[in-house]
Amino acid sequence: MNSWGDANTPNGKSVTLFIVGAAYQDVILHTDKYPQEDSKYRASAVTRRRGGNGGNTLCVLNQYRRVKSKTGVDVDLGLEFIGVFAGDRANAEKTNSVVMDLTKRVGISLSQSIFRGNQYETPTAWIISTPDSRTVINYNEVPEMTASEFIERLGPVLDARSAVGGYKGWFHFEGRNVVEVEAMVQWLEKTYRGSKTLTLTISIEFEKPDRGGLERLLPLADVAFFSRIYAESTGFANAPTGFLDNVRRQCKPSAILYVMWGSKGAYGLVNDYKTVPRTFHAPALPITKPVDTIGAGDTFIAGVIIGLACKDATPEEAAVLASALAGTKCAQTGFDGLSTKLVL
């Protein structure tokens, strides 16, 4: 199957997932405690790897390219990353470690991504990781993708797929670049929502509350993922269900909402305006001592997408699956090998 996926495969069906976001080079300094200001402190280890929320989610999803639905039908998952990179495409595919990791090791298509040129440095995040906290300093000067660039690239692709019929596409947006993302989603809604030949799902991540205007994206998501820090910034410390009941009033009717709550698992609800929505809880996988929690939220998002898009799971079943997958990730370093430890 090509990266865009076909409507149906000989043995089942397919879904194409487009993730719109940023990819980083992560430099992780492992320490036993957070250093004091103006001090010199030795790290116990240094890890360099490809980072960025969307890239992490794709790394997990790539391990589950074919899963069985509830009814036993094989579902193939096509994966595409849509973002911007430093350098030029030809050289980046040979020398840029972030690009090489996504295309060669993970096997993700970047055919609709943009390479801005050699005048820019690769976006980098320096992470101080301790057993109790994670502090991130990042640098990114590469201009974000505009809505017009997005439409120019995706319009012909979606038109061609829509012409074939039976196409199922899922667009997941990182909660960043708000003005342009808002325009991207509005274009998708106006052009393809209600199509008889193309099924469209929009999911959006609400992670960092300091990103101005993020609330403008709330009414646009079919599926919304919230971080604990985002919920707490709205006045709901230690109150995940209260947060969901409050934020749902700004969300689309029938939207599925999830808030991730660390060691307590995740909470969710389906935004039914006709009744009082019932919140549900997916407990975290019991882990004696977490090994690596970086990317746990990205893994949870991957699990929900697998559950809803591929396995025909209910929103609650998808949350349980996603919590188990995120817990499995926290018990190991990095993302590789998850599919051998948790078969979906």
C-alpha positions in Angstrom: 0.0 0.0 0.0 1.3 3.5 -0.8 1.5 6.2 1.8 -1.9 7.6 0.9 -3.7 4.3 1.2 -6.4 2.8 -1.0 -10.1 2.9 -0.1 -10.1 -0.9 0.2 -7.5 -3.6 0.2 -8.0 -7.2 -1.0 -8.5 -8.4 2.6 -10.1 -5.5 4.3 -10.0 -1.7 4.3 -7.5 1.2 4.9 -7.3 4.5 6.7 -4.9 7.3 5.9 -3.6 9.4 8.8 -2.1 12.8 8.2 -0.2 14.3 11.1 0.4 18.1 10.9 3.0 19.3 13.2 6.7 19.9 13.9 9.7 17.5 14.1 12.6 18.2 16.4 16.1 16.8 17.2 15.9 16.0 20.9 19.0 16.1 23.1 18.1 14.6 26.5 20.2 15.1 29.6 19.5 12.5 32.2 20.1 13.6 35.8 19.0 12.3 39.2 17.7 15.7 40.2 17.1 19.1 38.6 20.2 21.3 38.9 20.2 24.5 40.9 20.6 27.8 39.1 24.3 28.9 38.5 25.5 25.4 39.3 27.6 22.8 37.4 26.1 19.4 37.4 27.1 16.1 35.7 24.5 14.2 33.6 24.4 10.5 34.0 23.6 10.0 30.3 22.9 11.8 27.1 20.4 10.6 24.5 19.9 12.1 21.1 16.8 11.1 19.1 14.1 12.5 16.8 11.4 14.3 18.7 8.2 16.3 18.3 4.8 15.2 19.3 3.5 14.2 15.8 6.7 12.3 14.9 6.5 10.3 18.2 2.8 9.4 17.5 3.8 8.3 14.0 6.6 6.2 15.4 4.1 4.3 17.5 1.5 4.0 14.7 4.1 2.7 12.3 4.3 -0.4 14.5 0.6 -1.1 14.0 0.3 -0.7 10.2 -2.2 -3.5 10.1 -4.6 -4.4 12.9 -7.9 -6.3 13.1 -11.1 -4.5 13.7 -13.7 -5.9 16.2 -15.2 -7.9 13.4 -11.9 -9.4 12.3 -11.4 -7.3 9.2 -7.8 -6.4 8.4 -7.3 -2.6 8.5 -4.2 -1.1 6.9 -2.9 2.3 8.1 -1.3 4.8 5.8 0.9 7.4 7.4 2.0 10.8 6.3 3.8 13.6 8.2 3.0 17.2 7.0 5.4 19.8 8.3 8.4 22.0 7.6 12.1 21.1 7.7 15.4 22.9 7.4 17.6 22.2 4.4 16.7 21.0 0.9 14.9 17.8 0.3 17.6 15.9 -1.6 20.4 16.6 1.0 18.1 16.3 4.0 17.2 12.8 3.2 20.9 11.9 3.3 22.2 14.1 6.1 19.4 15.4 8.4 19.0 12.9 11.2 15.4 13.9 11.9 14.4 13.4 8.3 16.4 10.2 8.0 14.8 8.8 11.1 11.3 9.5 9.9 11.8 8.3 6.3 14.3 5.5 6.5 14.0 4.0 10.0 10.3 4.6 10.7 9.1 4.6 7.1 7.0 7.7 7.1 6.1 9.6 3.9 7.1 13.3 3.8 5.9 13.9 0.3 3.6 16.7 1.3 6.1 18.4 3.7 8.1 21.5 2.9 11.9 22.0 3.0 12.7 25.7 3.7 16.3 25.8 2.8 19.8 25.6 4.2 19.7 29.0 5.8 17.8 27.4 8.7 19.0 25.2 11.6 17.2 22.0 12.4 14.7 22.6 15.2 16.2 21.3 18.5 14.9 20.6 22.0 17.2 20.3 25.0 15.5 18.2 27.7 16.6 17.9 31.3 15.0 14.6 32.4 14.9 13.6 36.1 12.9 10.8 37.8 10.4 13.5 38.8 10.3 16.1 36.1 11.1 17.0 32.5 12.2 20.5 31.6 12.4 21.5 27.9 14.2 24.3 26.2 13.6 24.4 22.4 14.8 26.4 19.4 12.9 26.6 16.1 13.4 29.3 13.5 11.9 27.5 10.5 8.8 29.3 9.3 5.6 27.4 9.9 3.5 26.0 7.1 0.7 28.3 5.9 -2.8 27.4 5.1 -2.3 28.2 1.5 0.7 25.9 1.3 -1.3 23.2 3.0 -4.2 23.6 0.6 -1.9 23.6 -2.4 -0.5 20.3 -1.4 -3.5 18.4 0.0 -6.2 19.6 -2.4 -5.1 17.5 -5.4 -4.4 14.5 -3.2 -7.8 14.5 -1.5 -9.6 15.3 -4.7 -8.0 12.2 -6.4 -8.9 10.0 -3.4 -12.4 11.4 -3.2 -12.9 10.5 -6.9 -12.1 6.9 -6.2 -14.7 6.7 -3.4 -14.7 5.0 0.0 -11.7 7.0 1.2 -11.2 7.3 5.0 -8.9 10.1 6.1 -7.9 11.2 9.6 -6.1 14.6 10.1 -4.4 15.1 13.4 -3.1 18.6 14.2 -0.7 19.6 16.9 -2.0 22.6 18.9 0.4 25.1 17.4 0.4 27.7 14.6 -3.1 28.5 15.6 -4.2 31.0 12.9 -3.0 28.8 10.0 -4.3 25.5 11.5 -7.7 27.1 12.0 -7.7 28.0 8.3 -6.6 24.5 7.3 -9.3 22.9 9.3 -12.0 25.3 8.0 -10.9 24.5 4.4 -11.1 20.7 5.1 -14.6 21.2 6.6 -15.9 23.4 3.8 -14.5 21.3 1.0 -14.9 17.7 2.2 -17.2 17.5 5.2 -20.4 15.7 4.1 -18.7 14.1 1.0 -20.3 10.8 0.0 -16.9 9.5 -1.2 -14.6 10.7 1.6 -14.9 10.2 5.4 -13.1 12.9 7.3 -12.1 13.0 11.0 -10.3 15.9 12.6 -8.4 15.6 15.9 -6.5 18.3 17.6 -4.0 18.3 20.5 -4.4 20.9 23.3 -1.1 20.6 25.2 0.5 24.0 26.0 -1.9 26.6 27.4 0.5 29.5 26.7 0.0 29.2 23.0 -2.2 32.2 22.3 -5.6 31.6 20.7 -5.6 27.8 21.2 -9.2 27.9 22.4 -10.2 29.0 18.8 -9.6 25.4 17.7 -11.9 23.9 20.3 -15.1 23.9 18.1 -13.2 22.4 15.2 -12.2 19.0 16.6 -14.1 15.7 16.2 -11.6 14.3 18.7 -9.8 16.6 21.2 -6.8 15.6 23.4 -6.0 17.7 26.4 -2.9 17.6 28.6 -3.1 17.8 32.4 -1.3 21.1 32.4 -3.8 22.6 29.9 -6.7 21.5 32.2 -5.0 22.9 35.3 -4.4 26.2 33.6 -8.1 26.7 33.3 -8.6 26.3 37.0 -9.3 22.6 37.3 -6.3 21.3 39.3 -7.0 17.7 40.4 -10.4 17.8 38.7 -10.2 16.1 35.3 -13.9 15.3 35.1 -14.8 18.9 36.1 -12.6 20.2 33.3 -14.2 18.0 30.7 -17.7 19.0 31.7 -16.6 22.7 31.5 -14.6 22.6 28.3 -17.2 20.5 26.4 -19.4 23.6 26.2 -16.9 25.1 23.8 -16.5 22.0 21.7 -18.4 20.5 18.8 -21.6 18.5 19.6 -20.7 14.8 19.5 -17.0 15.5 19.8 -15.0 12.9 21.8 -12.8 14.5 24.5 -9.8 13.0 26.3 -7.7 14.5 29.1 -4.5 12.7 30.1 -3.7 12.7 33.8 -0.3 11.0 34.2 -0.2 8.1 36.7 -4.0 8.3 37.2 -4.6 7.4 33.5 -7.0 9.3 31.3 -10.6 10.5 31.4 -13.0 11.2 28.6 -16.5 11.9 27.5 -18.6 12.1 24.4 -20.1 15.6 24.0 -23.8 14.8 23.8 -25.8 18.0 24.0 -29.1 16.2 24.4 -28.2 14.5 27.7 -25.7 15.0 30.6 -22.6 13.3 29.2 -21.1 10.5 31.2 -17.4 10.7 31.9 -15.3 7.5 31.7 -11.9 6.6 33.2 -9.2 4.5 31.8 -6.7 3.6 34.6 -3.0 3.8 33.9 -1.1 0.6 33.5 0.5 -0.3 36.9 4.2 0.3 36.7 6.5 -0.2 39.7 9.1 2.3 38.4 8.7 4.3 35.1 11.7 4.1 32.9 11.0 6.8 30.3 7.8 9.0 30.3 8.9 11.2 27.4 6.2 10.8 24.7 3.7 9.1 26.9 1.0 11.5 25.7 1.9 11.1 22.1 1.7 7.3 22.6 -1.8 7.7 24.1 -2.9 9.7 21.1 -1.7 6.9 18.8 -3.6 4.4 20.8 -6.8 6.3 20.6 -6.4 6.7 16.8 -5.8 3.0 16.4 -8.9 2.2 18.6 -11.3 4.6 16.9 -10.1 4.6 13.3 -9.0 1.0 12.9 -10.6 -1.2 15.5 -14.1 0.3 15.6 -13.7 0.7 19.3 -16.0 2.8 21.5 -14.5 6.0 22.9 -14.1 4.3 26.3 -12.6 1.1 24.8 -10.1 3.3 22.8 -9.1 5.1 26.0 -8.4 1.8 27.8 -6.3 0.6 24.8 -4.4 3.9 24.7 -3.7 3.9 28.4 -2.3 0.3 28.2 -0.1 1.4 25.2 1.1 4.5 27.0 2.0 2.5 30.1 3.9 0.0 28.1 5.9 2.9 26.6 6.7 4.3 30.0 8.1 1.0 31.1 10.8 1.2 28.4 13.2 3.6 26.8 12.0 5.1 23.5 9.2 3.8 21.3 10.7 0.8 19.5 9.4 -2.6 20.2 6.0 -1.7 21.5 4.1 -3.9 19.1 6.0 -7.0 20.4 5.0 -6.2 24.0 1.4 -5.2 23.3 -0.4 -6.8 20.4 -3.5 -4.9 19.3 
